[in-house]
Amino acid sequence: MEQPSLEQLTRRSDSRYALVVAVAKRARVLLDEGAEDEPGLPKPVTQALWEIAKGDLSYDRPQIALK
């Protein structure tokens, strides 16, 4: 299974850093659920990338006020 293009992913995210953090957190959740043990499924990072690209997974980035 191919990974989604960077263009698809950046449409869903306001920054690449936030995208990387969201993918990493989702991949950890998938690993905790035992996603790596099931044969035939993509790796957790690839699965998280596809979930974000499809719009199945969204995240909120908190706005930090600078003083």
PDB file of N, CA, C, O and CB in Angstrom:
ATOM      1  N   MET A   1       0.851  -1.175   0.000  1.00  0.00           N
ATOM      2  CA  MET A   1       0.000   0.000   0.000  1.00  0.00           C
ATOM      3  C   MET A   1       0.897   1.238   0.000  1.00  0.00           C
ATOM      4  O   MET A   1       1.822   1.349   0.804  1.00  0.00           O
ATOM      5  CB  MET A   1      -0.969  -0.002   1.229  1.00  0.00           C
ATOM      6  N   GLU A   2       0.614   2.144  -0.895  1.00  0.00           N
ATOM      7  CA  GLU A   2       1.384   3.380  -0.953  1.00  0.00           C
ATOM      8  C   GLU A   2       0.932   4.333   0.137  1.00  0.00           C
ATOM      9  O   GLU A   2      -0.178   4.234   0.660  1.00  0.00           O
ATOM     10  CB  GLU A   2       1.248   4.041  -2.329  1.00  0.00           C
ATOM     11  N   GLN A   3       1.818   5.252   0.463  1.00  0.00           N
ATOM     12  CA  GLN A   3       1.469   6.281   1.439  1.00  0.00           C
ATOM     13  C   GLN A   3       0.799   7.437   0.719  1.00  0.00           C
ATOM     14  O   GLN A   3       1.060   7.652  -0.464  1.00  0.00           O
ATOM     15  CB  GLN A   3       2.722   6.769   2.215  1.00  0.00           C
ATOM     16  N   PRO A   4      -0.058   8.187   1.399  1.00  0.00           N
ATOM     17  CA  PRO A   4      -0.676   9.349   0.767  1.00  0.00           C
ATOM     18  C   PRO A   4       0.373  10.419   0.476  1.00  0.00           C
ATOM     19  O   PRO A   4       1.401  10.504   1.149  1.00  0.00           O
ATOM     20  CB  PRO A   4      -1.791   9.922   1.661  1.00  0.00           C
ATOM     21  N   SER A   5       0.093  11.230  -0.535  1.00  0.00           N
ATOM     22  CA  SER A   5       1.065  12.258  -0.907  1.00  0.00           C
ATOM     23  C   SER A   5       1.103  13.366   0.142  1.00  0.00           C
ATOM     24  O   SER A   5       0.157  13.554   0.907  1.00  0.00           O
ATOM     25  CB  SER A   5       0.728  12.847  -2.291  1.00  0.00           C
ATOM     26  N   LEU A   6       2.203  14.082   0.158  1.00  0.00           N
ATOM     27  CA  LEU A   6       2.357  15.186   1.089  1.00  0.00           C
ATOM     28  C   LEU A   6       1.312  16.265   0.817  1.00  0.00           C
ATOM     29  O   LEU A   6       0.851  16.937   1.739  1.00  0.00           O
ATOM     30  CB  LEU A   6       3.769  15.773   0.995  1.00  0.00           C
ATOM     31  N   GLU A   7       0.943  16.425  -0.443  1.00  0.00           N
ATOM     32  CA  GLU A   7      -0.087  17.407  -0.806  1.00  0.00           C
ATOM     33  C   GLU A   7      -1.431  17.062  -0.168  1.00  0.00           C
ATOM     34  O   GLU A   7      -2.118  17.948   0.341  1.00  0.00           O
ATOM     35  CB  GLU A   7      -0.237  17.485  -2.334  1.00  0.00           C
ATOM     36  N   GLN A   8      -1.810  15.789  -0.191  1.00  0.00           N
ATOM     37  CA  GLN A   8      -3.058  15.358   0.444  1.00  0.00           C
ATOM     38  C   GLN A   8      -3.030  15.642   1.944  1.00  0.00           C
ATOM     39  O   GLN A   8      -4.028  16.075   2.521  1.00  0.00           O
ATOM     40  CB  GLN A   8      -3.300  13.857   0.194  1.00  0.00           C
ATOM     41  N   LEU A   9      -1.900  15.400   2.559  1.00  0.00           N
ATOM     42  CA  LEU A   9      -1.789  15.558   4.002  1.00  0.00           C
ATOM     43  C   LEU A   9      -1.754  17.023   4.421  1.00  0.00           C
ATOM     44  O   LEU A   9      -2.347  17.387   5.437  1.00  0.00           O
ATOM     45  CB  LEU A   9      -0.552  14.853   4.502  1.00  0.00           C
ATOM     46  N   THR A  10      -1.067  17.867   3.652  1.00  0.00           N
ATOM     47  CA  THR A  10      -0.964  19.273   4.044  1.00  0.00           C
ATOM     48  C   THR A  10      -2.290  20.008   3.865  1.00  0.00           C
ATOM     49  O   THR A  10      -2.489  21.065   4.464  1.00  0.00           O
ATOM     50  CB  THR A  10       0.125  19.967   3.232  1.00  0.00           C
ATOM     51  N   ARG A  11      -3.185  19.479   3.067  1.00  0.00           N
ATOM     52  CA  ARG A  11      -4.526  20.075   2.969  1.00  0.00           C
ATOM     53  C   ARG A  11      -5.299  19.906   4.277  1.00  0.00           C
ATOM     54  O   ARG A  11      -6.193  20.697   4.576  1.00  0.00           O
ATOM     55  CB  ARG A  11      -5.314  19.440   1.806  1.00  0.00           C
ATOM     56  N   ARG A  12      -4.965  18.900   5.039  1.00  0.00           N
ATOM     57  CA  ARG A  12      -5.650  18.609   6.305  1.00  0.00           C
ATOM     58  C   ARG A  12      -4.953  19.214   7.515  1.00  0.00           C
ATOM     59  O   ARG A  12      -5.464  19.129   8.631  1.00  0.00           O
ATOM     60  CB  ARG A  12      -5.765  17.120   6.493  1.00  0.00           C
ATOM     61  N   SER A  13      -3.798  19.820   7.305  1.00  0.00           N
ATOM     62  CA  SER A  13      -2.998  20.307   8.427  1.00  0.00           C
ATOM     63  C   SER A  13      -2.532  21.727   8.166  1.00  0.00           C
ATOM     64  O   SER A  13      -2.349  22.130   7.018  1.00  0.00           O
ATOM     65  CB  SER A  13      -1.794  19.389   8.677  1.00  0.00           C
ATOM     66  N   ASP A  14      -2.342  22.478   9.235  1.00  0.00           N
ATOM     67  CA  ASP A  14      -1.860  23.841   9.077  1.00  0.00           C
ATOM     68  C   ASP A  14      -0.338  23.925   9.169  1.00  0.00           C
ATOM     69  O   ASP A  14       0.242  24.952   8.815  1.00  0.00           O
ATOM     70  CB  ASP A  14      -2.490  24.735  10.124  1.00  0.00           C
ATOM     71  N   SER A  15       0.317  22.866   9.637  1.00  0.00           N
ATOM     72  CA  SER A  15       1.776  22.839   9.655  1.00  0.00           C
ATOM     73  C   SER A  15       2.257  21.397   9.591  1.00  0.00           C
ATOM     74  O   SER A  15       1.565  20.475  10.022  1.00  0.00           O
ATOM     75  CB  SER A  15       2.329  23.544  10.918  1.00  0.00           C
ATOM     76  N   ARG A  16       3.436  21.222   9.056  1.00  0.00           N
ATOM     77  CA  ARG A  16       4.003  19.875   8.965  1.00  0.00           C
ATOM     78  C   ARG A  16       4.324  19.315  10.343  1.00  0.00           C
ATOM     79  O   ARG A  16       4.184  18.116  10.583  1.00  0.00           O
ATOM     80  CB  ARG A  16       5.263  19.884   8.100  1.00  0.00           C
ATOM     81  N   TYR A  17       4.757  20.189  11.246  1.00  0.00           N
ATOM     82  CA  TYR A  17       5.091  19.742  12.600  1.00  0.00           C
ATOM     83  C   TYR A  17       3.846  19.168  13.287  1.00  0.00           C
ATOM     84  O   TYR A  17       3.910  18.099  13.894  1.00  0.00           O
ATOM     85  CB  TYR A  17       5.680  20.913  13.433  1.00  0.00           C
ATOM     86  N   ALA A  18       2.736  19.862  13.193  1.00  0.00           N
ATOM     87  CA  ALA A  18       1.494  19.379  13.807  1.00  0.00           C
ATOM     88  C   ALA A  18       1.060  18.059  13.173  1.00  0.00           C
ATOM     89  O   ALA A  18       0.534  17.180  13.856  1.00  0.00           O
ATOM     90  CB  ALA A  18       0.372  20.432  13.664  1.00  0.00           C
ATOM     91  N   LEU A  19       1.280  17.925  11.886  1.00  0.00           N
ATOM     92  CA  LEU A  19       0.947  16.690  11.185  1.00  0.00           C
ATOM     93  C   LEU A  19       1.778  15.528  11.707  1.00  0.00           C
ATOM     94  O   LEU A  19       1.246  14.445  11.950  1.00  0.00           O
ATOM     95  CB  LEU A  19       1.160  16.856   9.680  1.00  0.00           C
ATOM     96  N   VAL A  20       3.066  15.740  11.880  1.00  0.00           N
ATOM     97  CA  VAL A  20       3.956  14.691  12.380  1.00  0.00           C
ATOM     98  C   VAL A  20       3.564  14.270  13.791  1.00  0.00           C
ATOM     99  O   VAL A  20       3.559  13.080  14.106  1.00  0.00           O
ATOM    100  CB  VAL A  20       5.415  15.168  12.358  1.00  0.00           C
ATOM    101  N   VAL A  21       3.239  15.230  14.631  1.00  0.00           N
ATOM    102  CA  VAL A  21       2.842  14.918  16.000  1.00  0.00           C
ATOM    103  C   VAL A  21       1.546  14.105  16.009  1.00  0.00           C
ATOM    104  O   VAL A  21       1.427  13.131  16.753  1.00  0.00           O
ATOM    105  CB  VAL A  21       2.670  16.212  16.820  1.00  0.00           C
ATOM    106  N   ALA A  22       0.577  14.506  15.182  1.00  0.00           N
ATOM    107  CA  ALA A  22      -0.700  13.786  15.129  1.00  0.00           C
ATOM    108  C   ALA A  22      -0.508  12.359  14.630  1.00  0.00           C
ATOM    109  O   ALA A  22      -1.104  11.428  15.172  1.00  0.00           O
ATOM    110  CB  ALA A  22      -1.695  14.526  14.227  1.00  0.00           C
ATOM    111  N   VAL A  23       0.314  12.180  13.608  1.00  0.00           N
ATOM    112  CA  VAL A  23       0.572  10.836  13.074  1.00  0.00           C
ATOM    113  C   VAL A  23       1.272   9.972  14.121  1.00  0.00           C
ATOM    114  O   VAL A  23       0.925   8.804  14.292  1.00  0.00           O
ATOM    115  CB  VAL A  23       1.429  10.915  11.787  1.00  0.00           C
ATOM    116  N   ALA A  24       2.240  10.531  14.810  1.00  0.00           N
ATOM    117  CA  ALA A  24       2.967   9.759  15.827  1.00  0.00           C
ATOM    118  C   ALA A  24       2.052   9.333  16.966  1.00  0.00           C
ATOM    119  O   ALA A  24       2.118   8.194  17.428  1.00  0.00           O
ATOM    120  CB  ALA A  24       4.134  10.576  16.380  1.00  0.00           C
ATOM    121  N   LYS A  25       1.196  10.249  17.419  1.00  0.00           N
ATOM    122  CA  LYS A  25       0.276   9.900  18.514  1.00  0.00           C
ATOM    123  C   LYS A  25      -0.697   8.815  18.089  1.00  0.00           C
ATOM    124  O   LYS A  25      -0.962   7.887  18.853  1.00  0.00           O
ATOM    125  CB  LYS A  25      -0.500  11.138  18.982  1.00  0.00           C
ATOM    126  N   ARG A  26      -1.240   8.919  16.861  1.00  0.00           N
ATOM    127  CA  ARG A  26      -2.190   7.916  16.385  1.00  0.00           C
ATOM    128  C   ARG A  26      -1.501   6.566  16.201  1.00  0.00           C
ATOM    129  O   ARG A  26      -2.083   5.526  16.506  1.00  0.00           O
ATOM    130  CB  ARG A  26      -2.835   8.368  15.065  1.00  0.00           C
ATOM    131  N   ALA A  27      -0.262   6.578  15.702  1.00  0.00           N
ATOM    132  CA  ALA A  27       0.468   5.326  15.508  1.00  0.00           C
ATOM    133  C   ALA A  27       0.712   4.634  16.843  1.00  0.00           C
ATOM    134  O   ALA A  27       0.632   3.409  16.933  1.00  0.00           O
ATOM    135  CB  ALA A  27       1.804   5.584  14.791  1.00  0.00           C
ATOM    136  N   ARG A  28       1.008   5.412  17.880  1.00  0.00           N
ATOM    137  CA  ARG A  28       1.196   4.819  19.214  1.00  0.00           C
ATOM    138  C   ARG A  28      -0.093   4.177  19.718  1.00  0.00           C
ATOM    139  O   ARG A  28      -0.064   3.105  20.322  1.00  0.00           O
ATOM    140  CB  ARG A  28       1.675   5.887  20.215  1.00  0.00           C
ATOM    141  N   VAL A  29      -1.219   4.834  19.469  1.00  0.00           N
ATOM    142  CA  VAL A  29      -2.509   4.269  19.880  1.00  0.00           C
ATOM    143  C   VAL A  29      -2.764   2.960  19.129  1.00  0.00           C
ATOM    144  O   VAL A  29      -3.212   1.977  19.718  1.00  0.00           O
ATOM    145  CB  VAL A  29      -3.665   5.282  19.620  1.00  0.00           C
ATOM    146  N   LEU A  30      -2.480   2.956  17.843  1.00  0.00           N
ATOM    147  CA  LEU A  30      -2.669   1.732  17.060  1.00  0.00           C
ATOM    148  C   LEU A  30      -1.772   0.599  17.556  1.00  0.00           C
ATOM    149  O   LEU A  30      -2.194  -0.557  17.596  1.00  0.00           O
ATOM    150  CB  LEU A  30      -2.390   2.004  15.581  1.00  0.00           C
ATOM    151  N   LEU A  31      -0.540   0.927  17.931  1.00  0.00           N
ATOM    152  CA  LEU A  31       0.357  -0.099  18.476  1.00  0.00           C
ATOM    153  C   LEU A  31      -0.165  -0.638  19.800  1.00  0.00           C
ATOM    154  O   LEU A  31      -0.076  -1.837  20.064  1.00  0.00           O
ATOM    155  CB  LEU A  31       1.769   0.469  18.663  1.00  0.00           C
ATOM    156  N   ASP A  32      -0.710   0.250  20.636  1.00  0.00           N
ATOM    157  CA  ASP A  32      -1.265  -0.194  21.915  1.00  0.00           C
ATOM    158  C   ASP A  32      -2.476  -1.096  21.719  1.00  0.00           C
ATOM    159  O   ASP A  32      -2.756  -1.960  22.550  1.00  0.00           O
ATOM    160  CB  ASP A  32      -1.649   1.007  22.770  1.00  0.00           C
ATOM    161  N   GLU A  33      -3.193  -0.891  20.615  1.00  0.00           N
ATOM    162  CA  GLU A  33      -4.366  -1.716  20.311  1.00  0.00           C
ATOM    163  C   GLU A  33      -3.980  -3.035  19.653  1.00  0.00           C
ATOM    164  O   GLU A  33      -4.842  -3.873  19.388  1.00  0.00           O
ATOM    165  CB  GLU A  33      -5.324  -0.953  19.406  1.00  0.00           C
ATOM    166  N   GLY A  34      -2.687  -3.224  19.389  1.00  0.00           N
ATOM    167  CA  GLY A  34      -2.228  -4.480  18.803  1.00  0.00           C
ATOM    168  C   GLY A  34      -2.270  -4.506  17.294  1.00  0.00           C
ATOM    169  O   GLY A  34      -2.406  -5.579  16.706  1.00  0.00           O
ATOM    170  N   ALA A  35      -2.158  -3.358  16.646  1.00  0.00           N
ATOM    171  CA  ALA A  35      -2.247  -3.291  15.196  1.00  0.00           C
ATOM    172  C   ALA A  35      -1.090  -4.001  14.503  1.00  0.00           C
ATOM    173  O   ALA A  35      -1.252  -4.489  13.385  1.00  0.00           O
ATOM    174  CB  ALA A  35      -2.296  -1.856  14.755  1.00  0.00           C
ATOM    175  N   GLU A  36       0.060  -4.066  15.137  1.00  0.00           N
ATOM    176  CA  GLU A  36       1.221  -4.673  14.493  1.00  0.00           C
ATOM    177  C   GLU A  36       1.110  -6.193  14.451  1.00  0.00           C
ATOM    178  O   GLU A  36       1.784  -6.831  13.641  1.00  0.00           O
ATOM    179  CB  GLU A  36       2.497  -4.265  15.218  1.00  0.00           C
ATOM    180  N   ASP A  37       0.296  -6.777  15.283  1.00  0.00           N
ATOM    181  CA  ASP A  37       0.178  -8.227  15.354  1.00  0.00           C
ATOM    182  C   ASP A  37      -0.687  -8.810  14.237  1.00  0.00           C
ATOM    183  O   ASP A  37      -0.641 -10.013  13.981  1.00  0.00           O
ATOM    184  CB  ASP A  37      -0.390  -8.622  16.688  1.00  0.00           C
ATOM    185  N   GLU A  38      -1.472  -7.966  13.575  1.00  0.00           N
ATOM    186  CA  GLU A  38      -2.394  -8.467  12.564  1.00  0.00           C
ATOM    187  C   GLU A  38      -1.737  -8.466  11.185  1.00  0.00           C
ATOM    188  O   GLU A  38      -1.378  -7.405  10.675  1.00  0.00           O
ATOM    189  CB  GLU A  38      -3.676  -7.624  12.545  1.00  0.00           C
ATOM    190  N   PRO A  39      -1.577  -9.645  10.575  1.00  0.00           N
ATOM    191  CA  PRO A  39      -0.953  -9.700   9.250  1.00  0.00           C
ATOM    192  C   PRO A  39      -1.885  -9.122   8.179  1.00  0.00           C
ATOM    193  O   PRO A  39      -3.108  -9.198   8.294  1.00  0.00           O
ATOM    194  CB  PRO A  39      -0.574 -11.153   8.896  1.00  0.00           C
ATOM    195  N   GLY A  40      -1.295  -8.560   7.162  1.00  0.00           N
ATOM    196  CA  GLY A  40      -2.082  -8.022   6.057  1.00  0.00           C
ATOM    197  C   GLY A  40      -2.462  -6.566   6.213  1.00  0.00           C
ATOM    198  O   GLY A  40      -2.847  -5.929   5.232  1.00  0.00           O
ATOM    199  N   LEU A  41      -2.366  -6.022   7.404  1.00  0.00           N
ATOM    200  CA  LEU A  41      -2.681  -4.617   7.612  1.00  0.00           C
ATOM    201  C   LEU A  41      -1.419  -3.782   7.424  1.00  0.00           C
ATOM    202  O   LEU A  41      -0.307  -4.257   7.655  1.00  0.00           O
ATOM    203  CB  LEU A  41      -3.287  -4.390   9.020  1.00  0.00           C
ATOM    204  N   PRO A  42      -1.604  -2.527   6.999  1.00  0.00           N
ATOM    205  CA  PRO A  42      -0.414  -1.669   6.870  1.00  0.00           C
ATOM    206  C   PRO A  42       0.187  -1.362   8.236  1.00  0.00           C
ATOM    207  O   PRO A  42      -0.451  -1.552   9.272  1.00  0.00           O
ATOM    208  CB  PRO A  42      -0.769  -0.355   6.145  1.00  0.00           C
ATOM    209  N   LYS A  43       1.415  -0.887   8.214  1.00  0.00           N
ATOM    210  CA  LYS A  43       2.080  -0.529   9.465  1.00  0.00           C
ATOM    211  C   LYS A  43       1.338   0.631  10.111  1.00  0.00           C
ATOM    212  O   LYS A  43       0.661   1.395   9.421  1.00  0.00           O
ATOM    213  CB  LYS A  43       3.569  -0.162   9.222  1.00  0.00           C
ATOM    214  N   PRO A  44       1.456   0.771  11.422  1.00  0.00           N
ATOM    215  CA  PRO A  44       0.691   1.801  12.143  1.00  0.00           C
ATOM    216  C   PRO A  44       0.897   3.225  11.628  1.00  0.00           C
ATOM    217  O   PRO A  44      -0.058   4.001  11.585  1.00  0.00           O
ATOM    218  CB  PRO A  44       1.051   1.759  13.589  1.00  0.00           C
ATOM    219  N   VAL A  45       2.114   3.583  11.238  1.00  0.00           N
ATOM    220  CA  VAL A  45       2.346   4.948  10.741  1.00  0.00           C
ATOM    221  C   VAL A  45       1.630   5.148   9.410  1.00  0.00           C
ATOM    222  O   VAL A  45       1.016   6.192   9.188  1.00  0.00           O
ATOM    223  CB  VAL A  45       3.866   5.226  10.582  1.00  0.00           C
ATOM    224  N   THR A  46       1.703   4.167   8.532  1.00  0.00           N
ATOM    225  CA  THR A  46       1.008   4.268   7.247  1.00  0.00           C
ATOM    226  C   THR A  46      -0.494   4.337   7.450  1.00  0.00           C
ATOM    227  O   THR A  46      -1.174   5.103   6.767  1.00  0.00           O
ATOM    228  CB  THR A  46       1.360   3.081   6.347  1.00  0.00           C
ATOM    229  N   GLN A  47      -1.018   3.557   8.370  1.00  0.00           N
ATOM    230  CA  GLN A  47      -2.448   3.575   8.656  1.00  0.00           C
ATOM    231  C   GLN A  47      -2.864   4.941   9.208  1.00  0.00           C
ATOM    232  O   GLN A  47      -3.920   5.457   8.842  1.00  0.00           O
ATOM    233  CB  GLN A  47      -2.814   2.457   9.654  1.00  0.00           C
ATOM    234  N   ALA A  48      -2.057   5.519  10.070  1.00  0.00           N
ATOM    235  CA  ALA A  48      -2.359   6.843  10.613  1.00  0.00           C
ATOM    236  C   ALA A  48      -2.317   7.907   9.522  1.00  0.00           C
ATOM    237  O   ALA A  48      -3.156   8.808   9.508  1.00  0.00           O
ATOM    238  CB  ALA A  48      -1.375   7.199  11.731  1.00  0.00           C
ATOM    239  N   LEU A  49      -1.353   7.815   8.608  1.00  0.00           N
ATOM    240  CA  LEU A  49      -1.282   8.764   7.493  1.00  0.00           C
ATOM    241  C   LEU A  49      -2.529   8.695   6.630  1.00  0.00           C
ATOM    242  O   LEU A  49      -3.066   9.728   6.229  1.00  0.00           O
ATOM    243  CB  LEU A  49      -0.045   8.493   6.638  1.00  0.00           C
ATOM    244  N   TRP A  50      -2.996   7.483   6.340  1.00  0.00           N
ATOM    245  CA  TRP A  50      -4.206   7.332   5.529  1.00  0.00           C
ATOM    246  C   TRP A  50      -5.444   7.839   6.259  1.00  0.00           C
ATOM    247  O   TRP A  50      -6.327   8.427   5.635  1.00  0.00           O
ATOM    248  CB  TRP A  50      -4.401   5.871   5.139  1.00  0.00           C
ATOM    249  N   GLU A  51      -5.521   7.625   7.558  1.00  0.00           N
ATOM    250  CA  GLU A  51      -6.671   8.120   8.314  1.00  0.00           C
ATOM    251  C   GLU A  51      -6.744   9.646   8.261  1.00  0.00           C
ATOM    252  O   GLU A  51      -7.833  10.211   8.153  1.00  0.00           O
ATOM    253  CB  GLU A  51      -6.597   7.643   9.773  1.00  0.00           C
ATOM    254  N   ILE A  52      -5.608  10.306   8.335  1.00  0.00           N
ATOM    255  CA  ILE A  52      -5.596  11.763   8.259  1.00  0.00           C
ATOM    256  C   ILE A  52      -5.922  12.217   6.841  1.00  0.00           C
ATOM    257  O   ILE A  52      -6.693  13.159   6.656  1.00  0.00           O
ATOM    258  CB  ILE A  52      -4.228  12.322   8.702  1.00  0.00           C
ATOM    259  N   ALA A  53      -5.347  11.560   5.841  1.00  0.00           N
ATOM    260  CA  ALA A  53      -5.591  11.946   4.447  1.00  0.00           C
ATOM    261  C   ALA A  53      -7.070  11.797   4.069  1.00  0.00           C
ATOM    262  O   ALA A  53      -7.608  12.625   3.335  1.00  0.00           O
ATOM    263  CB  ALA A  53      -4.724  11.097   3.505  1.00  0.00           C
ATOM    264  N   LYS A  54      -7.723  10.749   4.566  1.00  0.00           N
ATOM    265  CA  LYS A  54      -9.137  10.528   4.264  1.00  0.00           C
ATOM    266  C   LYS A  54     -10.057  11.444   5.058  1.00  0.00           C
ATOM    267  O   LYS A  54     -11.208  11.655   4.676  1.00  0.00           O
ATOM    268  CB  LYS A  54      -9.502   9.090   4.537  1.00  0.00           C
ATOM    269  N   GLY A  55      -9.559  11.982   6.151  1.00  0.00           N
ATOM    270  CA  GLY A  55     -10.388  12.822   7.002  1.00  0.00           C
ATOM    271  C   GLY A  55     -11.052  12.057   8.131  1.00  0.00           C
ATOM    272  O   GLY A  55     -11.897  12.602   8.842  1.00  0.00           O
ATOM    273  N   ASP A  56     -10.674  10.791   8.300  1.00  0.00           N
ATOM    274  CA  ASP A  56     -11.225   9.984   9.386  1.00  0.00           C
ATOM    275  C   ASP A  56     -10.683  10.421  10.744  1.00  0.00           C
ATOM    276  O   ASP A  56     -11.320  10.202  11.774  1.00  0.00           O
ATOM    277  CB  ASP A  56     -10.917   8.510   9.154  1.00  0.00           C
ATOM    278  N   LEU A  57      -9.520  11.032  10.738  1.00  0.00           N
ATOM    279  CA  LEU A  57      -8.863  11.450  11.966  1.00  0.00           C
ATOM    280  C   LEU A  57      -8.598  12.943  11.883  1.00  0.00           C
ATOM    281  O   LEU A  57      -8.034  13.428  10.902  1.00  0.00           O
ATOM    282  CB  LEU A  57      -7.544  10.659  12.202  1.00  0.00           C
ATOM    283  N   SER A  58      -9.001  13.658  12.898  1.00  0.00           N
ATOM    284  CA  SER A  58      -8.724  15.089  12.936  1.00  0.00           C
ATOM    285  C   SER A  58      -8.110  15.429  14.283  1.00  0.00           C
ATOM    286  O   SER A  58      -8.165  14.638  15.224  1.00  0.00           O
ATOM    287  CB  SER A  58     -10.014  15.922  12.685  1.00  0.00           C
ATOM    288  N   TYR A  59      -7.535  16.595  14.362  1.00  0.00           N
ATOM    289  CA  TYR A  59      -6.909  17.012  15.604  1.00  0.00           C
ATOM    290  C   TYR A  59      -7.062  18.525  15.744  1.00  0.00           C
ATOM    291  O   TYR A  59      -7.236  19.245  14.761  1.00  0.00           O
ATOM    292  CB  TYR A  59      -5.408  16.594  15.645  1.00  0.00           C
ATOM    293  N   ASP A  60      -6.993  18.974  16.966  1.00  0.00           N
ATOM    294  CA  ASP A  60      -7.060  20.405  17.246  1.00  0.00           C
ATOM    295  C   ASP A  60      -5.720  20.848  17.813  1.00  0.00           C
ATOM    296  O   ASP A  60      -5.176  20.242  18.737  1.00  0.00           O
ATOM    297  CB  ASP A  60      -8.222  20.737  18.233  1.00  0.00           C
ATOM    298  N   ARG A  61      -5.219  21.900  17.242  1.00  0.00           N
ATOM    299  CA  ARG A  61      -3.951  22.443  17.733  1.00  0.00           C
ATOM    300  C   ARG A  61      -4.279  23.634  18.613  1.00  0.00           C
ATOM    301  O   ARG A  61      -4.880  24.598  18.139  1.00  0.00           O
ATOM    302  CB  ARG A  61      -2.991  22.852  16.553  1.00  0.00           C
ATOM    303  N   PRO A  62      -3.901  23.592  19.873  1.00  0.00           N
ATOM    304  CA  PRO A  62      -4.240  24.709  20.766  1.00  0.00           C
ATOM    305  C   PRO A  62      -3.521  25.979  20.346  1.00  0.00           C
ATOM    306  O   PRO A  62      -2.369  25.942  19.913  1.00  0.00           O
ATOM    307  CB  PRO A  62      -3.888  24.366  22.218  1.00  0.00           C
ATOM    308  N   GLN A  63      -4.204  27.088  20.479  1.00  0.00           N
ATOM    309  CA  GLN A  63      -3.621  28.386  20.185  1.00  0.00           C
ATOM    310  C   GLN A  63      -2.949  28.911  21.456  1.00  0.00           C
ATOM    311  O   GLN A  63      -3.591  29.041  22.498  1.00  0.00           O
ATOM    312  CB  GLN A  63      -4.704  29.386  19.660  1.00  0.00           C
ATOM    313  N   ILE A  64      -1.684  29.202  21.361  1.00  0.00           N
ATOM    314  CA  ILE A  64      -0.928  29.686  22.516  1.00  0.00           C
ATOM    315  C   ILE A  64      -0.726  31.178  22.366  1.00  0.00           C
ATOM    316  O   ILE A  64      -0.230  31.652  21.343  1.00  0.00           O
ATOM    317  CB  ILE A  64       0.440  28.953  22.654  1.00  0.00           C
ATOM    318  N   ALA A  65      -1.108  31.902  23.378  1.00  0.00           N
ATOM    319  CA  ALA A  65      -0.937  33.345  23.345  1.00  0.00           C
ATOM    320  C   ALA A  65       0.441  33.704  23.864  1.00  0.00           C
ATOM    321  O   ALA A  65       0.846  33.270  24.942  1.00  0.00           O
ATOM    322  CB  ALA A  65      -2.026  34.047  24.168  1.00  0.00           C
ATOM    323  N   LEU A  66       1.145  34.489  23.098  1.00  0.00           N
ATOM    324  CA  LEU A  66       2.467  34.943  23.519  1.00  0.00           C
ATOM    325  C   LEU A  66       2.339  36.229  24.327  1.00  0.00           C
ATOM    326  O   LEU A  66       1.508  37.088  24.031  1.00  0.00           O
ATOM    327  CB  LEU A  66       3.388  35.158  22.297  1.00  0.00           C
ATOM    328  N   LYS A  67       3.171  36.343  25.343  1.00  0.00           N
ATOM    329  CA  LYS A  67       3.118  37.550  26.192  1.00  0.00           C
ATOM    330  C   LYS A  67       4.125  38.554  25.747  1.00  0.00           C
ATOM    331  O   LYS A  67       4.229  39.629  26.338  1.00  0.00           O
ATOM    332  CB  LYS A  67       3.352  37.208  27.654  1.00  0.00           C
TER     333      LYS A  67
END
